[in-house]
Amino acid sequence: MAISSINYSSSILGAQIRNINQQLTDLSTQLSTGKLSQNYAGMGTNEGFAIAGRAQLSNIAGYTDTITNVNVSINLANTALQSLTKIRSTVQTGSASTAQDLNVNGQTIAQNTAAAQFGSMVGVLNTQTGSRYLFSGTAVNTQSVADAGDIINGTTTQAGFKTVMAERQAADLGASGMGRLVQTQPTASSVQVSEDVAGSPFGLKIKAVSSTLNGATVTGPSGSPVSFSVDLNGVNPNNGDKLSIQFTLPDGTTEQIDLTASSATPTPLGSFAIDASTPVNPNNTAANLNTALNTAIQKLANTSLVAASAIVAGDNFFNTASSAIGTPVNNQAAPPTPVTGATALSGASPSDSISPGFVAGDTITVNGTTLTFVASGATGNQLNVTDSIQSLLSKIDTITGTSKPSTVHGGSITINTDDAASLNITTSNTGALSALGFSSTPVTATQPPLRVGSSPASSATTLVNGSANTVKWYLGNDGPGSARSTAMARVDDAVTVQYGAQANEDAIRRQLQAIAVFGTFSTSPTGQYSGGQVSALSLRTTQALTQQPGQQRIEDIQTDIAMAQNTMKDASTRQTQAKAQLQTIIDQAESASPDQVASEILALQNALQASYQVTSNLAQLSLVKFL
């Protein structure tokens, strides 16, 4: 009989003991670390889920950092925008005040306040977070707005707004101070008023004339340049008869002069004296009418026109959105009237259409896309020849993708574009395009500021692009697309937010412009018309700072970035929930239960104690004991 060696049994027991010891060591590590293993190999089959979960947690951590940083920018931007609304309220309250006392510099207290608030607004628009300018669009490393002093006063090589405004005022008033109107007496019984130059953008524009003057003949307004005349025909008007003349001012507002025939002594304000000599001489009445009209025109020119000129100068300097601006034109009505958005592109009667007009078969090509004119039934990239100018502009806007619709104002067509470099408009009918105010092709976008085109300004007849010699107030990005899209961030796997802003957005630009105009304008402290100038400007400033339907508001910008913030809040809430779920998956795959580990350790300790006891007994076993 063969007897196995006792060392064989001992070696098996030794291996078991060593295995139990190793298990105890592993379980002790699990108990102290809370993990099933210190390497992926020991984690088990569910470790793949844990690895994927950990990757998602890493993404969430990145999104959390992004949300934190974006929230900092949005909170700063919102604080800045709130400051802008307070500035607007302060200046508007001041401009609406009836106090018109002028200091030695020819300004009111409200205007001084506006000048200070302009500097504050510039500072707000140059807000930074870190090295990033909040209102520069994509040009985050570029100061958003030029220094306030440079904007108003200019630099050694470039004119500031003060110069642009002074030039414009001189051009609108003219050398005679009559708003570029020429007044004469063709005959002893008549009075005539005409615009000095046809098509000039400056001065008062004669809109309409009406009369109840007994026996008088009114002619016009008509002709080029536009004029009207009043002939009393040797007949005295009746007491209370009236002559009314409407004028269009450069800012698009309308003012009316009313002159009433009066036999009262002294002659009341706004009236002209009916001749009461013996014998009666109606030509003296005509002379009185001429004098009263001259006085009224000078007053209008030196009050409301001066204020309107300042407003338009602000637009010329600050409204630097890319655009193509046509020369103001009239349709061929008798008398001619400025074209409007409703004016037809062609028609049987020139009273309601441009002339020459477009005909079937004509084309207009906009940035490579061709629009074709048809007699009727237009579809797609077609226009009916009888469609309105506004219909054409809408088609052009669709092609260019402008964020600011093109307009018709005061007989002038402005084609807006977000990308000045790309605008190119040509046509097969240059005569019709010229009738729209664009005398040369291709039509391209100029980028204001606009400056008076010649010297002396009082006789200038054009506005020209002043980019080369005028301060550029906005220094940030001005490319195509919305301002909000200039700053984007991914805050979840399939969620991005847009939170960019630009200082030249319409709401901000209009406010900065209005405050600059009001705070920069000054007049003679003792001038005859100074009070009327400031009063007319104050009214216009109050209106400019009043939100109008359809206009962008600063509150709209706040709403946009608040929506971005709400989107991030929702994403953060989802991510918090996802983090908890992912952590549960990871814990289930990798964590060791303390209770289970303790139980297994106790079982192994009992097994190890038993193994040691058996080993000890076997170690004392002899052949005699075995037998």
C-alpha positions as CSV (number, residue, x, y, z in Angstrom):
1,M,0.0,0.0,0.0
2,A,1.3,3.5,-1.0
3,I,1.2,6.2,1.5
4,S,1.1,9.8,0.3
5,S,3.6,12.3,1.7
6,I,2.3,14.4,4.5
7,N,3.9,17.4,2.8
8,Y,1.4,17.2,-0.1
9,S,-1.5,17.8,2.2
10,S,0.4,20.5,4.0
11,S,1.1,22.3,0.7
12,I,-2.6,22.3,-0.2
13,L,-3.5,23.8,3.2
14,G,-0.8,26.3,2.9
15,A,-2.1,27.5,-0.4
16,Q,-5.6,27.8,1.0
17,I,-4.3,29.8,3.9
18,R,-2.4,32.1,1.6
19,N,-5.6,32.5,-0.5
20,I,-7.6,33.4,2.5
21,N,-4.9,35.9,3.6
22,Q,-5.0,37.5,0.2
23,Q,-8.8,37.7,0.3
24,L,-8.6,39.3,3.8
25,T,-6.1,41.8,2.5
26,D,-8.4,42.7,-0.5
27,L,-11.4,43.0,1.8
28,S,-9.5,45.2,4.2
29,T,-8.5,47.5,1.3
30,Q,-12.2,47.6,0.2
31,L,-13.3,48.4,3.7
32,S,-10.8,51.2,4.1
33,T,-11.3,52.7,0.5
34,G,-14.9,51.9,-0.1
35,K,-13.9,50.6,-3.6
36,L,-14.2,47.1,-4.9
37,S,-10.7,47.3,-6.5
38,Q,-7.8,49.7,-7.0
39,N,-7.7,48.8,-10.7
40,Y,-10.2,48.4,-13.5
41,A,-9.4,44.7,-13.9
42,G,-10.8,44.0,-10.4
43,M,-14.0,46.1,-10.8
44,G,-16.1,43.5,-12.5
45,T,-18.4,43.5,-15.6
46,N,-20.2,46.7,-14.6
47,E,-17.1,48.8,-14.8
48,G,-17.9,49.8,-18.4
49,F,-21.0,51.7,-17.1
50,A,-18.9,53.4,-14.5
51,I,-16.3,54.5,-17.1
52,A,-19.1,56.0,-19.3
53,G,-20.7,57.6,-16.3
54,R,-17.4,59.2,-15.2
55,A,-16.9,60.7,-18.7
56,Q,-20.4,62.2,-18.6
57,L,-19.6,63.7,-15.1
58,S,-16.5,65.2,-16.6
59,N,-18.6,66.8,-19.4
60,I,-21.0,68.1,-16.8
61,A,-18.2,69.6,-14.8
62,G,-17.0,71.4,-17.9
63,Y,-20.5,72.7,-18.6
64,T,-20.8,73.9,-15.0
65,D,-17.6,75.9,-15.4
66,T,-18.9,77.4,-18.6
67,I,-22.3,78.3,-17.0
68,T,-20.5,80.0,-14.1
69,N,-18.3,82.1,-16.4
70,V,-21.2,83.0,-18.7
71,N,-23.3,84.0,-15.8
72,V,-20.6,86.4,-14.6
73,S,-20.6,88.1,-18.1
74,I,-24.4,88.2,-18.2
75,N,-24.8,89.6,-14.7
76,L,-22.2,92.3,-15.5
77,A,-24.0,93.1,-18.8
78,N,-27.3,93.3,-17.1
79,T,-26.0,95.6,-14.5
80,A,-24.6,97.8,-17.3
81,L,-27.9,97.8,-19.1
82,Q,-29.8,98.7,-16.0
83,S,-27.4,101.7,-15.6
84,L,-28.2,102.7,-19.2
85,T,-31.9,102.8,-18.4
86,K,-31.3,105.0,-15.3
87,I,-29.2,107.4,-17.5
88,R,-32.0,107.5,-20.0
89,S,-34.6,108.3,-17.3
90,T,-32.3,111.1,-15.8
91,V,-31.7,112.8,-19.1
92,Q,-35.3,112.5,-20.3
93,T,-36.6,114.0,-17.1
94,G,-34.3,116.9,-17.5
95,S,-35.1,117.5,-21.2
96,A,-38.8,117.5,-20.4
97,S,-38.3,120.2,-17.8
98,T,-39.7,123.7,-18.7
99,A,-36.7,125.5,-17.3
100,Q,-34.7,127.0,-20.1
101,D,-32.3,129.3,-18.3
102,L,-29.0,129.4,-20.1
103,N,-25.6,129.6,-18.4
104,V,-22.6,131.6,-19.8
105,N,-21.9,128.6,-22.1
106,G,-25.3,128.8,-23.7
107,Q,-26.6,125.6,-22.1
108,T,-29.3,124.7,-19.5
109,I,-28.7,122.7,-16.3
110,A,-30.4,119.7,-18.0
111,Q,-27.9,119.9,-20.9
112,N,-25.0,120.0,-18.5
113,T,-26.4,117.0,-16.8
114,A,-26.8,115.2,-20.2
115,A,-23.1,116.0,-21.0
116,A,-22.0,114.3,-17.8
117,Q,-24.4,111.4,-18.4
118,F,-22.9,110.9,-21.8
119,G,-19.5,110.3,-20.3
120,S,-21.1,107.9,-17.8
121,M,-22.8,106.0,-20.6
122,V,-19.5,105.7,-22.5
123,G,-17.9,104.3,-19.4
124,V,-20.7,101.8,-19.0
125,L,-20.4,100.6,-22.6
126,N,-16.7,100.0,-22.0
127,T,-17.4,97.5,-19.2
128,Q,-15.0,94.6,-19.1
129,T,-15.0,91.2,-17.5
130,G,-11.4,90.2,-17.2
131,S,-9.9,91.3,-20.4
132,R,-13.2,90.9,-22.4
133,Y,-15.2,93.9,-23.4
134,L,-18.9,93.1,-23.1
135,F,-20.3,95.4,-25.8
136,S,-17.7,94.8,-28.5
137,G,-19.4,91.8,-30.2
138,T,-16.8,89.3,-31.3
139,A,-14.0,91.9,-31.0
140,V,-13.7,91.1,-27.3
141,N,-10.2,92.5,-26.9
142,T,-11.2,95.9,-28.4
143,Q,-12.6,98.8,-26.5
144,S,-16.2,99.1,-27.4
145,V,-16.6,102.8,-27.6
146,A,-14.1,105.6,-28.2
147,D,-13.3,107.9,-25.3
148,A,-16.0,110.4,-24.6
149,G,-13.8,113.4,-25.2
150,D,-12.7,112.2,-28.6
151,I,-16.2,111.4,-29.6
152,I,-17.4,115.0,-28.9
153,N,-14.3,117.1,-29.5
154,G,-12.4,115.0,-32.0
155,T,-8.7,114.3,-32.2
156,T,-5.8,116.2,-33.9
157,T,-6.6,114.4,-37.2
158,Q,-10.4,113.6,-37.0
159,A,-13.4,115.7,-36.4
160,G,-15.7,115.0,-33.4
161,F,-19.4,115.3,-33.2
162,K,-19.3,119.0,-32.2
163,T,-17.7,119.8,-35.6
164,V,-20.1,117.7,-37.5
165,M,-23.1,119.3,-35.8
166,A,-21.8,122.8,-36.4
167,E,-21.2,122.1,-40.1
168,R,-24.7,120.6,-40.5
169,Q,-26.3,123.6,-38.8
170,A,-24.5,126.0,-41.1
171,A,-25.6,124.0,-44.1
172,D,-29.2,123.8,-43.0
173,L,-29.5,127.5,-42.1
174,G,-27.7,128.9,-45.1
175,A,-25.8,132.1,-45.4
176,S,-29.0,134.2,-45.0
177,G,-30.3,132.4,-42.0
178,M,-33.5,131.5,-44.0
179,G,-33.2,127.8,-43.9
180,R,-31.9,127.7,-47.5
181,L,-35.1,129.4,-48.8
182,V,-35.0,132.4,-51.2
183,Q,-37.8,135.0,-50.7
184,T,-38.6,137.6,-53.4
185,Q,-41.3,139.9,-54.6
186,P,-41.7,139.3,-58.4
187,T,-44.3,142.0,-58.6
188,A,-45.6,144.7,-56.2
189,S,-48.6,142.6,-55.4
190,S,-47.0,139.2,-55.0
191,V,-44.6,137.2,-52.8
192,Q,-42.5,134.2,-53.8
193,V,-40.5,131.6,-51.8
194,S,-38.4,128.9,-53.3
195,E,-35.8,126.3,-52.1
196,D,-32.3,127.4,-53.1
197,V,-31.2,124.1,-54.8
198,A,-33.1,121.2,-56.2
199,G,-32.3,117.9,-54.4
200,S,-30.3,119.4,-51.6
201,P,-30.6,117.5,-48.3
202,F,-30.3,120.7,-46.3
203,G,-32.8,123.3,-45.0
204,L,-36.5,123.8,-45.0
205,K,-38.5,121.9,-47.7
206,I,-41.8,123.4,-48.9
207,K,-44.5,120.8,-48.4
208,A,-47.9,122.5,-48.9
209,V,-49.5,125.9,-49.1
210,S,-53.2,126.8,-48.4
211,S,-54.9,130.2,-48.4
212,T,-58.3,131.8,-47.6
213,L,-57.0,135.2,-48.7
214,N,-59.8,137.0,-50.5
215,G,-58.9,137.6,-54.2
216,A,-55.4,136.0,-53.9
217,T,-53.9,133.5,-56.2
218,V,-51.6,130.8,-54.8
219,T,-49.3,128.9,-57.2
220,G,-47.4,125.8,-56.2
221,P,-45.6,124.4,-54.5
222,S,-44.1,123.1,-57.8
223,G,-41.0,123.3,-60.0
224,S,-37.4,122.4,-59.5
225,P,-36.3,123.8,-57.1
226,V,-39.7,123.8,-55.5
227,S,-41.3,127.2,-55.0
228,F,-44.7,128.8,-54.4
229,S,-46.1,132.3,-54.9
230,V,-49.0,134.3,-53.5
231,D,-50.4,137.2,-55.6
232,L,-53.0,139.5,-54.0
233,N,-54.0,140.7,-57.5
234,G,-54.5,144.2,-56.2
235,V,-57.2,143.1,-53.7
236,N,-57.0,143.5,-50.0
237,P,-57.8,140.3,-48.0
238,N,-60.5,140.3,-45.4
239,N,-59.8,140.6,-41.8
240,G,-59.1,137.1,-40.5
241,D,-58.1,135.6,-43.8
242,K,-55.2,133.2,-43.5
243,L,-52.1,132.0,-45.4
244,S,-50.7,128.7,-44.2
245,I,-47.4,127.1,-45.3
246,Q,-46.1,123.7,-44.3
247,F,-42.4,122.9,-44.2
248,T,-40.6,119.6,-43.8
249,L,-37.6,119.8,-41.6
250,P,-34.4,117.7,-42.0
251,D,-35.4,115.3,-39.2
252,G,-38.7,114.5,-41.0
253,T,-40.9,116.6,-38.7
254,T,-43.4,119.1,-40.2
255,E,-43.9,122.7,-39.0
256,Q,-46.5,125.2,-40.2
257,I,-46.5,129.0,-40.5
258,D,-49.9,130.7,-40.2
259,L,-50.2,134.3,-41.2
260,T,-53.5,136.0,-40.6
261,A,-54.6,139.2,-42.3
262,S,-55.4,141.8,-39.6
263,S,-56.7,145.4,-39.4
264,A,-55.9,145.6,-35.7
265,T,-53.3,148.1,-34.4
266,P,-50.8,147.1,-33.3
267,T,-50.7,144.1,-35.6
268,P,-51.0,140.9,-33.5
269,L,-48.2,138.4,-33.5
270,G,-48.5,135.9,-36.4
271,S,-50.4,138.4,-38.5
272,F,-49.8,140.9,-41.3
273,A,-51.4,144.3,-41.6
274,I,-54.1,145.1,-44.1
275,D,-53.4,148.4,-45.7
276,A,-55.7,151.1,-44.3
277,S,-54.2,154.1,-46.1
278,T,-56.4,156.5,-48.1
279,P,-56.8,155.5,-50.8
280,V,-56.3,151.8,-49.9
281,N,-53.2,150.3,-51.6
282,P,-53.2,146.5,-51.6
283,N,-49.6,146.5,-52.7
284,N,-48.8,147.8,-49.2
285,T,-50.6,144.8,-47.9
286,A,-48.5,142.6,-50.1
287,A,-45.4,144.3,-48.7
288,N,-46.6,143.7,-45.2
289,L,-47.2,140.0,-46.0
290,N,-43.7,139.8,-47.4
291,T,-42.2,141.2,-44.2
292,A,-44.3,139.0,-41.9
293,L,-43.5,135.9,-44.0
294,N,-39.8,136.7,-43.9
295,T,-39.9,137.2,-40.1
296,A,-41.8,133.9,-39.6
297,I,-39.4,131.9,-41.8
298,Q,-36.4,133.3,-40.0
299,K,-37.9,132.4,-36.7
300,L,-38.7,128.9,-37.8
301,A,-35.3,128.5,-39.3
302,N,-33.5,129.7,-36.2
303,T,-35.5,127.7,-33.8
304,S,-37.1,124.4,-34.9
305,L,-34.8,124.0,-37.9
306,V,-31.7,124.5,-35.8
307,A,-33.0,121.8,-33.4
308,A,-33.9,119.5,-36.2
309,S,-30.4,120.0,-37.7
310,A,-28.8,119.0,-34.5
311,I,-30.9,115.8,-34.4
312,V,-30.0,114.9,-38.0
313,A,-26.3,115.7,-37.3
314,G,-26.5,113.1,-34.5
315,D,-27.9,110.6,-37.0
316,N,-25.2,111.5,-39.5
317,F,-22.5,110.9,-36.9
318,F,-23.7,108.0,-34.8
319,N,-26.0,106.0,-37.1
320,T,-23.1,104.1,-38.8
321,A,-25.0,101.0,-39.8
322,S,-24.0,100.0,-43.3
323,S,-26.3,101.5,-45.9
324,A,-26.8,102.8,-49.4
325,I,-28.5,106.2,-49.4
326,G,-30.2,107.6,-52.4
327,T,-30.5,111.3,-53.2
328,P,-34.0,112.7,-52.2
329,V,-36.3,112.5,-55.2
330,N,-39.8,113.6,-56.1
331,N,-42.3,111.8,-58.1
332,Q,-43.6,113.5,-61.2
333,A,-46.9,114.8,-59.8
334,A,-47.9,118.4,-60.3
335,P,-46.8,119.7,-57.8
336,P,-44.2,117.0,-57.2
337,T,-44.2,115.3,-53.8
338,P,-41.5,113.3,-52.2
339,V,-41.6,109.6,-53.0
340,T,-42.8,107.3,-50.2
341,G,-42.9,103.6,-49.6
342,A,-46.3,103.5,-51.3
343,T,-45.1,105.2,-54.5
344,A,-45.4,102.7,-57.5
345,L,-42.4,101.5,-59.5
346,S,-44.4,102.3,-62.6
347,G,-47.9,103.5,-63.4
348,A,-50.2,105.1,-65.9
349,S,-50.2,108.3,-63.9
350,P,-47.0,109.9,-62.8
351,S,-48.8,111.4,-59.8
352,D,-48.4,108.1,-57.9
353,S,-45.3,106.5,-59.5
354,I,-41.7,107.2,-60.3
355,S,-40.8,108.4,-63.8
356,P,-39.3,106.8,-65.7
357,G,-40.6,103.6,-64.2
358,F,-39.7,100.0,-64.6
359,V,-41.3,97.9,-67.4
360,A,-41.8,94.2,-67.9
361,G,-38.5,92.5,-68.6
362,D,-36.4,94.9,-66.6
363,T,-34.1,93.4,-64.0
364,I,-32.4,94.4,-60.8
365,T,-29.6,92.2,-59.5
366,V,-28.9,92.3,-55.8
367,N,-25.7,90.6,-54.6
368,G,-25.9,88.2,-57.5
369,T,-29.6,87.4,-57.2
370,T,-31.8,88.7,-60.1
371,L,-35.2,90.2,-59.6
372,T,-37.3,90.4,-62.8
373,F,-40.2,92.8,-63.5
374,V,-43.4,91.3,-64.9
375,A,-46.6,92.9,-66.0
376,S,-48.6,91.0,-63.3
377,G,-48.8,87.8,-61.3
378,A,-45.3,88.0,-59.8
379,T,-43.9,85.0,-58.0
380,G,-40.6,84.2,-56.4
381,N,-37.9,86.6,-57.5
382,Q,-40.3,88.6,-59.6
383,L,-41.9,92.0,-59.1
384,N,-45.0,93.5,-60.7
385,V,-44.2,96.8,-62.5
386,T,-47.1,98.3,-60.5
387,D,-45.7,97.2,-57.1
388,S,-44.6,99.8,-54.6
389,I,-41.1,101.0,-53.7
390,Q,-41.6,99.3,-50.3
391,S,-42.2,95.9,-52.1
392,L,-38.9,96.3,-53.9
393,L,-37.1,97.2,-50.7
394,S,-38.6,94.2,-49.0
395,K,-37.3,91.9,-51.8
396,I,-33.9,93.5,-51.5
397,D,-33.9,93.1,-47.7
398,T,-34.8,89.4,-48.1
399,I,-31.8,88.9,-50.4
400,T,-29.3,90.8,-48.2
401,G,-30.6,89.4,-45.0
402,T,-30.3,92.7,-43.3
403,S,-31.3,92.9,-39.6
404,K,-32.5,96.5,-40.1
405,P,-35.2,97.0,-42.8
406,S,-34.6,99.5,-45.6
407,T,-36.6,102.7,-45.4
408,V,-38.0,105.6,-47.4
409,H,-37.9,108.9,-45.5
410,G,-38.3,112.5,-46.8
411,G,-38.0,111.3,-50.4
412,S,-34.7,109.5,-49.6
413,I,-34.4,105.7,-49.9
414,T,-32.0,104.0,-47.5
415,I,-31.0,100.4,-48.3
416,N,-29.6,98.9,-45.1
417,T,-27.2,96.0,-45.0
418,D,-25.4,94.1,-42.2
419,D,-22.4,93.6,-44.5
420,A,-21.3,96.8,-46.4
421,A,-18.6,95.0,-48.4
422,S,-21.1,92.7,-50.1
423,L,-23.8,95.1,-51.2
424,N,-23.9,95.4,-55.0
425,I,-27.0,96.4,-56.9
426,T,-27.2,96.8,-60.7
427,T,-30.1,97.1,-63.1
428,S,-31.0,96.9,-66.8
429,N,-33.0,100.2,-66.4
430,T,-30.6,102.8,-65.1
431,G,-33.2,105.6,-65.7
432,A,-35.7,104.0,-63.3
433,L,-33.0,103.3,-60.7
434,S,-32.0,107.0,-61.0
435,A,-35.6,107.9,-60.4
436,L,-35.3,106.1,-57.1
437,G,-32.4,108.4,-56.2
438,F,-29.5,106.2,-57.2
439,S,-27.8,107.9,-60.1
440,S,-24.8,105.6,-60.5
441,T,-24.4,101.9,-60.6
442,P,-23.5,99.6,-59.1
443,V,-25.2,100.7,-55.9
444,T,-22.9,100.0,-53.0
445,A,-23.1,100.7,-49.3
446,T,-21.4,103.7,-47.8
447,Q,-20.6,103.7,-44.1
448,P,-21.3,107.0,-42.4
449,P,-20.4,109.2,-40.6
450,L,-21.8,111.6,-43.1
451,R,-20.3,115.1,-43.5
452,V,-21.3,118.3,-45.3
453,G,-19.9,117.8,-48.7
454,S,-18.2,121.2,-49.5
455,S,-17.1,124.5,-48.0
456,P,-18.5,126.9,-47.1
457,A,-21.1,124.7,-45.5
458,S,-23.7,127.4,-45.8
459,S,-23.9,126.8,-49.6
460,A,-23.2,123.0,-49.6
461,T,-25.6,120.8,-51.5
462,T,-24.4,117.3,-50.6
463,L,-23.5,114.9,-47.8
464,V,-20.4,112.7,-48.2
465,N,-18.8,109.8,-46.5
466,G,-16.7,111.2,-43.7
467,S,-15.1,108.0,-42.5
468,A,-11.6,109.2,-43.4
469,N,-11.6,112.4,-41.3
470,T,-14.2,111.8,-38.6
471,V,-14.0,110.0,-35.3
472,K,-15.4,106.5,-35.3
473,W,-17.4,106.3,-32.1
474,Y,-18.0,102.5,-32.1
475,L,-14.8,100.4,-32.2
476,G,-16.2,96.9,-31.7
477,N,-17.3,94.2,-34.2
478,D,-19.8,95.4,-36.8
479,G,-20.1,92.3,-39.0
480,P,-23.2,90.5,-40.3
481,G,-25.6,88.6,-38.0
482,S,-27.3,89.5,-34.7
483,A,-25.4,91.0,-31.8
484,R,-26.5,88.2,-29.6
485,S,-24.7,85.6,-31.8
486,T,-21.4,87.3,-31.3
487,A,-20.9,85.4,-28.0
488,M,-22.0,81.7,-27.8
489,A,-21.4,79.0,-25.3
490,R,-22.3,75.3,-25.2
491,V,-23.9,74.6,-21.8
492,D,-25.2,71.0,-22.4
493,D,-24.7,68.3,-24.9
494,A,-27.2,69.8,-27.3
495,V,-27.8,73.2,-25.9
496,T,-26.0,76.5,-26.7
497,V,-26.8,80.0,-25.5
498,Q,-26.2,83.4,-27.2
499,Y,-25.4,86.3,-25.0
500,G,-23.3,88.8,-27.0
501,A,-24.0,92.5,-27.1
502,Q,-22.8,95.5,-29.2
503,A,-22.7,99.1,-28.3
504,N,-24.0,100.0,-31.7
505,E,-27.3,98.1,-31.3
506,D,-30.2,100.3,-32.3
507,A,-31.5,100.9,-28.8
508,I,-28.1,101.7,-27.3
509,R,-27.1,103.8,-30.3
510,R,-30.3,105.9,-30.3
511,Q,-29.9,106.7,-26.6
512,L,-26.2,107.6,-26.9
513,Q,-27.0,109.7,-29.9
514,A,-29.8,111.6,-28.2
515,I,-27.8,112.3,-25.1
516,A,-24.8,113.4,-27.1
517,V,-26.9,115.8,-29.2
518,F,-28.6,117.4,-26.1
519,G,-25.4,117.6,-24.0
520,T,-23.3,119.0,-26.8
521,F,-25.6,121.6,-28.4
522,S,-25.0,125.2,-27.2
523,T,-26.3,128.6,-28.3
524,S,-25.8,132.2,-27.5
525,P,-26.8,133.0,-23.9
526,T,-28.4,136.3,-25.1
527,G,-29.5,135.4,-28.6
528,Q,-32.9,136.4,-29.9
529,Y,-33.9,132.8,-30.8
530,S,-31.8,130.9,-28.1
531,G,-34.7,130.0,-25.9
532,G,-36.7,128.7,-28.9
533,Q,-33.8,126.6,-30.1
534,V,-33.3,124.9,-26.7
535,S,-37.0,124.4,-26.3
536,A,-37.4,122.8,-29.7
537,L,-34.3,120.6,-29.0
538,S,-35.6,119.6,-25.6
539,L,-38.9,118.5,-27.1
540,R,-37.1,116.4,-29.7
541,T,-34.7,114.9,-27.1
542,T,-37.6,113.9,-24.9
543,Q,-39.3,112.2,-27.9
544,A,-36.0,110.5,-28.9
545,L,-35.7,109.0,-25.5
546,T,-39.3,107.8,-25.4
547,Q,-39.7,104.2,-26.6
548,Q,-41.6,103.9,-29.8
549,P,-43.5,100.8,-31.0
550,G,-41.4,98.7,-33.3
551,Q,-38.1,100.1,-32.0
552,Q,-35.6,97.9,-30.1
553,R,-35.5,98.8,-26.4
554,I,-32.6,98.3,-24.0
555,E,-35.1,96.1,-22.0
556,D,-35.3,93.9,-25.1
557,I,-31.6,93.2,-24.8
558,Q,-32.0,92.4,-21.2
559,T,-34.8,90.0,-22.0
560,D,-32.6,88.3,-24.6
561,I,-29.8,87.7,-22.1
562,A,-32.2,86.7,-19.4
563,M,-33.5,84.0,-21.7
564,A,-30.0,82.7,-22.1
565,Q,-29.6,82.7,-18.3
566,N,-32.9,80.8,-17.9
567,T,-31.7,78.3,-20.5
568,M,-28.5,77.8,-18.5
569,K,-30.5,77.5,-15.2
570,D,-32.6,74.7,-16.8
571,A,-29.5,73.0,-18.1
572,S,-27.9,73.2,-14.7
573,T,-31.0,71.7,-13.0
574,R,-30.9,68.8,-15.5
575,Q,-27.2,68.3,-14.9
576,T,-27.6,68.2,-11.2
577,Q,-30.2,65.4,-11.5
578,A,-28.0,63.6,-14.0
579,K,-25.0,63.9,-11.7
580,A,-26.8,62.1,-8.9
581,Q,-27.9,59.3,-11.2
582,L,-24.5,58.9,-12.8
583,Q,-22.9,58.8,-9.4
584,T,-25.3,56.1,-8.3
585,I,-24.3,54.0,-11.3
586,I,-20.6,54.5,-10.6
587,D,-21.1,53.7,-6.9
588,Q,-23.0,50.5,-7.7
589,A,-20.3,49.4,-10.1
590,E,-17.3,50.3,-8.0
591,S,-18.2,50.8,-4.3
592,A,-18.0,48.1,-1.7
593,S,-20.7,47.6,0.9
594,P,-19.1,48.0,4.4
595,D,-21.5,45.6,5.9
596,Q,-21.0,43.0,3.3
597,V,-17.2,43.4,3.4
598,A,-17.2,43.1,7.2
599,S,-19.3,39.9,7.0
600,E,-17.0,38.4,4.4
601,I,-14.0,39.4,6.5
602,L,-15.5,37.7,9.6
603,A,-16.2,34.5,7.6
604,L,-12.7,34.5,6.2
605,Q,-11.2,35.0,9.7
606,N,-13.2,32.0,11.0
607,A,-12.1,30.0,8.0
608,L,-8.5,31.1,8.5
609,Q,-8.6,30.2,12.2
610,A,-10.0,26.7,11.3
611,S,-7.3,26.3,8.6
612,Y,-4.6,27.3,11.1
613,Q,-6.0,24.7,13.6
614,V,-6.0,21.9,11.0
615,T,-2.5,22.9,9.9
616,S,-1.3,22.8,13.5
617,N,-2.8,19.4,14.0
618,L,-1.3,18.1,10.8
619,A,2.0,19.5,11.7
620,Q,2.0,17.3,14.9
621,L,1.0,14.1,13.0
622,S,3.5,11.2,13.0
623,L,3.4,7.8,11.4
624,V,2.5,6.2,14.7
625,K,-0.4,8.6,15.1
626,F,-1.4,8.2,11.5
627,L,-1.5,4.4,12.0
